[in-house]
Amino acid sequence: MKEILFTLAILLGISCENYQKDQNAIKIQKFGDNNITEEGAITGNQLMEILEKKDSVQVKVIGTISDVCQKKGCWMEVDLDEENQMLVRFLDYGFFMPLDAAGNTAIIEGIAKVDTLSIAWLKHQLEDAGASQDEINSITEPEISYSIEEATGVILK
């Protein structure tokens, strides 16, 4: 009987240790194409260098999420470097990002391009972000921006 109790105590201890390791593991989530991998991902700076020579390019780019649509997660902004951001929308609204994803690292796959954001879109973004009417009304010119308008997959770390 003592041997059985001793064995159970050891198994319980191992189980608790494995549970603790699982709790400390980094949780990686995939959205959209579940076959997306990190392999071949480039930095925001590398993407901007490529887009200096091409209008668009199929890429996987890594960056930190700075903002997410707070209504349903239908778009996000990702930092490419200290000054530039990339707007990301999702293919056919096929998936959305968690509303609390800002601050996480993301690897986004899709066709990246340099884009002109309309005044209407910029105002829509501010409305979704809960900006004041004065801030929304201050948008008077379109903005040049990097974007992936139809991301096919995202890895969220």
C-alpha positions as CSV (number, residue, x, y, z in Angstrom):
1,M,0.0,0.0,0.0
2,K,2.8,2.4,0.8
3,E,4.4,1.7,-2.6
4,I,1.1,2.6,-4.3
5,L,0.8,5.9,-2.4
6,F,4.4,6.7,-3.0
7,T,4.0,6.1,-6.8
8,L,0.8,8.2,-6.9
9,A,2.6,11.0,-5.1
10,I,5.4,11.0,-7.6
11,L,3.0,10.9,-10.5
12,L,1.1,13.8,-9.0
13,G,4.3,15.8,-8.6
14,I,5.3,15.2,-12.2
15,S,1.9,16.2,-13.5
16,C,2.0,19.4,-11.5
17,E,5.4,20.2,-12.9
18,N,4.3,19.6,-16.5
19,Y,1.2,21.7,-15.9
20,Q,3.4,24.6,-14.7
21,K,5.7,24.3,-17.7
22,D,2.6,24.4,-20.0
23,Q,1.3,27.6,-18.2
24,N,4.7,29.3,-18.7
25,A,4.9,28.4,-22.4
26,I,4.4,31.1,-25.0
27,K,1.0,30.8,-26.5
28,I,1.0,31.0,-30.3
29,Q,-2.3,31.4,-32.2
30,K,-3.0,31.2,-35.9
31,F,-5.7,33.0,-37.7
32,G,-6.8,32.5,-41.3
33,D,-4.6,30.0,-43.1
34,N,-3.7,27.4,-40.5
35,N,-0.7,26.3,-42.6
36,I,1.1,29.6,-42.1
37,T,4.6,29.2,-40.7
38,E,7.2,31.7,-39.5
39,E,9.7,30.5,-42.1
40,G,10.8,33.3,-44.5
41,A,9.3,36.2,-42.4
42,I,11.0,39.5,-43.0
43,T,11.2,42.7,-40.9
44,G,9.3,45.9,-41.5
45,N,12.5,47.6,-42.6
46,Q,13.2,44.9,-45.2
47,L,9.6,45.2,-46.5
48,M,9.9,49.0,-46.9
49,E,13.2,48.5,-48.9
50,I,11.5,46.0,-51.2
51,L,8.5,48.4,-51.7
52,E,10.9,51.1,-52.8
53,K,11.5,49.1,-56.0
54,K,8.1,47.3,-56.4
55,D,4.5,48.4,-56.2
56,S,3.5,45.2,-54.3
57,V,5.0,42.0,-53.1
58,Q,3.8,38.6,-51.6
59,V,5.4,38.5,-48.1
60,K,5.4,37.3,-44.6
61,V,6.3,40.2,-42.4
62,I,6.8,40.4,-38.7
63,G,6.0,43.3,-36.5
64,T,4.3,44.5,-33.3
65,I,0.6,45.2,-33.4
66,S,-0.1,48.8,-32.3
67,D,-3.8,49.0,-32.7
68,V,-6.8,46.7,-33.5
69,C,-10.4,47.6,-34.5
70,Q,-12.2,47.7,-31.2
71,K,-15.6,46.9,-32.8
72,K,-14.8,43.4,-34.1
73,G,-11.0,43.1,-34.9
74,C,-11.5,43.6,-38.6
75,W,-8.3,45.5,-39.1
76,M,-5.0,46.1,-37.3
77,E,-2.0,48.4,-37.5
78,V,1.5,46.9,-37.2
79,D,4.7,48.8,-36.5
80,L,7.2,48.4,-39.3
81,D,9.8,50.6,-37.6
82,E,9.8,53.5,-35.2
83,E,8.0,55.8,-37.6
84,N,6.0,53.7,-40.1
85,Q,3.0,51.5,-39.6
86,M,1.2,49.0,-41.9
87,L,-2.6,48.7,-42.1
88,V,-3.7,45.1,-42.2
89,R,-7.2,43.9,-43.3
90,F,-8.2,40.3,-43.8
91,L,-9.1,38.4,-46.9
92,D,-12.9,38.5,-47.4
93,Y,-13.4,39.2,-43.7
94,G,-12.7,35.5,-43.2
95,F,-11.1,36.0,-39.8
96,F,-10.6,38.7,-37.2
97,M,-8.0,39.5,-34.6
98,P,-8.7,39.5,-30.8
99,L,-9.6,43.0,-29.6
100,D,-6.8,42.8,-27.0
101,A,-4.0,41.8,-29.5
102,A,-2.2,45.2,-29.4
103,G,1.3,44.8,-28.1
104,N,1.7,41.3,-29.4
105,T,4.1,40.2,-32.1
106,A,2.4,39.1,-35.4
107,I,3.6,37.5,-38.6
108,I,1.3,38.5,-41.4
109,E,1.1,36.8,-44.8
110,G,-0.3,38.5,-47.8
111,I,0.4,41.0,-50.6
112,A,2.0,44.1,-49.2
113,K,1.8,47.4,-51.0
114,V,2.2,51.2,-50.7
115,D,-1.3,52.6,-50.5
116,T,-3.1,56.0,-50.3
117,L,-5.7,55.9,-47.5
118,S,-8.8,58.0,-48.3
119,I,-10.1,60.7,-45.9
120,A,-13.3,58.5,-45.5
121,W,-11.2,55.5,-44.4
122,L,-9.0,57.5,-42.0
123,K,-12.2,58.9,-40.4
124,H,-13.7,55.4,-40.2
125,Q,-10.5,54.2,-38.4
126,L,-10.7,57.0,-35.8
127,E,-14.5,56.3,-35.3
128,D,-13.7,52.6,-34.6
129,A,-10.9,53.6,-32.3
130,G,-13.3,55.8,-30.3
131,A,-11.7,59.1,-31.2
132,S,-13.4,62.4,-30.4
133,Q,-15.4,64.2,-33.1
134,D,-12.8,67.0,-33.2
135,E,-10.1,64.5,-33.9
136,I,-12.2,62.9,-36.6
137,N,-13.0,66.3,-38.2
138,S,-9.2,67.1,-38.3
139,I,-8.7,64.6,-41.1
140,T,-8.6,66.7,-44.2
141,E,-6.0,65.0,-46.5
142,P,-5.4,61.4,-47.6
143,E,-2.4,59.6,-46.2
144,I,0.3,57.5,-47.9
145,S,0.6,54.1,-46.1
146,Y,1.9,50.6,-46.2
147,S,-0.8,47.9,-46.2
148,I,-1.8,44.4,-46.6
149,E,-5.4,44.6,-47.6
150,E,-6.1,40.9,-47.9
151,A,-4.0,39.1,-45.4
152,T,-4.4,35.3,-45.8
153,G,-3.0,34.3,-42.4
154,V,-1.6,35.6,-39.1
155,I,0.5,34.1,-36.4
156,L,0.0,35.9,-33.1
157,K,2.6,35.5,-30.4
